[in-house]
Amino acid sequence: MVENFFKPEKQPYHEIGMYYRIELPEDSIVFRLDEQICKDGAVTLRFKWFPLADIERLKINPAFLKKGLLHLPNSTRHLIWNDE
């Protein structure tokens, strides 16, 4: 569980995020889908599946995920992250 504090365009946000490790079959439909794009107010969000091996070249938010996904804990943790 992560409490993420961030301020895009100076508007403060407090997000509670639950992150889960999953394993999908190689023939899963998510690997065949193109990027998913949606709007959150004036912000455009892009969602796409990538192999973990590609993580270093990607811009990922919240920023802690870049290292956190490569070093997963063995049990549930509560992380407080300030992405300002």
C-alpha positions, 0 to 999 in steps of 0.5 A, a space after each residue: 500500500 502506498 500513500 502518494 503525495 504529488 502536485 501536478 500543476 500546483 494542485 496537491 493530491 493524496 493518493 492511496 494505491 494498492 499494487 499487486 504482483 500478477 503473472 499472466 499467461 504468455 497468450 494473455 490479451 493484454 499483451 496484444 492490446 495497444 496503448 489505452 488512452 483516457 482523460 482525467 479532467 484536462 490530463 491525458 493518461 496513457 496505459 500500456 503493458 511493458 516487460 519489466 526488463 524495459 523499466 529503466 527506459 520508461 517514465 513511470 509515475 509514481 517514481 518509486 515504482 521504477 525501483 520498487 517493481 524490481 525489488 518487490 517485498 515478500 510481505 505487505 508494506 505501507 510506503 509514504 511517498 512524496 513525489 513533489 
